[in-house]
């Protein structure tokens, strides 16, 4: 039987003929964890505020999109990818937003056209 022999030298990273040390992203992960925790606490705090529902909705959507961006950039490693892959991942977001707006407008029109038995005009 033959043994697998590694041909990489085990010198200091960055010198020719050596393998680079793997990047340690644990500090970034914990930093983003704390950022996400703070954003979640802000979301819970906003939900208890007595503010206009439209303002609350906009705030909650903005916080959710911010959290999604942090997760995508750091935990899904999109920050370290090529710029073209970032655009490929980000392009569907506005399309999904337009789709949601059109669905809500369509739903509002359907509700206006439907007579509901518990609403008497």
JOGI-V583224 format. One record per residue. PHI is phi in radians with two decimals (NA if undefined). Layout:
((PHI) (PHI))
This chain:
((NA) (-1.79) (-1.71) (-1.39) (-1.94) (-1.39) (-1.68) (-1.53) (-1.48) (-1.91) (-1.60) (-1.38) (-1.08) (1.70) (-1.54) (-1.05) (1.47) (-2.05) (-1.44) (-1.27) (-1.21) (-1.13) (-1.20) (-1.71) (-1.77) (-1.06) (-1.11) (-1.09) (-1.06) (-1.21) (-1.09) (-1.18) (-0.99) (-1.18) (-1.10) (-1.13) (-1.11) (-1.11) (-1.11) (-1.17) (-1.11) (-1.10) (-1.05) (-1.12) (-1.10) (-1.13) (-1.15) (-1.59) (-1.28) (-1.66) (-2.15) (-1.01) (-1.09) (-1.15) (-1.13) (-1.12) (-1.10) (-1.09) (-1.11) (-1.15) (-1.15) (-1.10) (-1.15) (-1.14) (-1.16) (-1.12) (-1.11) (-1.11) (-1.13) (-1.09) (-1.10) (-1.13) (-1.25) (-1.79) (-1.34) (-1.68) (1.06) (-1.25) (-1.12) (-1.68) (-1.59) (-1.14) (-1.06) (-1.14) (-1.23) (-1.07) (-1.12) (-1.11) (-1.37) (-1.52) (-1.04) (-1.19) (-1.07) (-1.12) (-1.11) (-1.14) (-1.11) (-1.06) (-1.08) (-1.12) (-1.10) (-1.13) (-1.13) (-1.18) (-1.13) (-1.14) (-1.12) (-1.15) (-1.16) (-1.12) (-1.18) (-1.18) (-1.45) (-1.73) (-1.55) (-1.72) (-1.14) (-1.58) (-1.96) (-1.86) (-1.68))
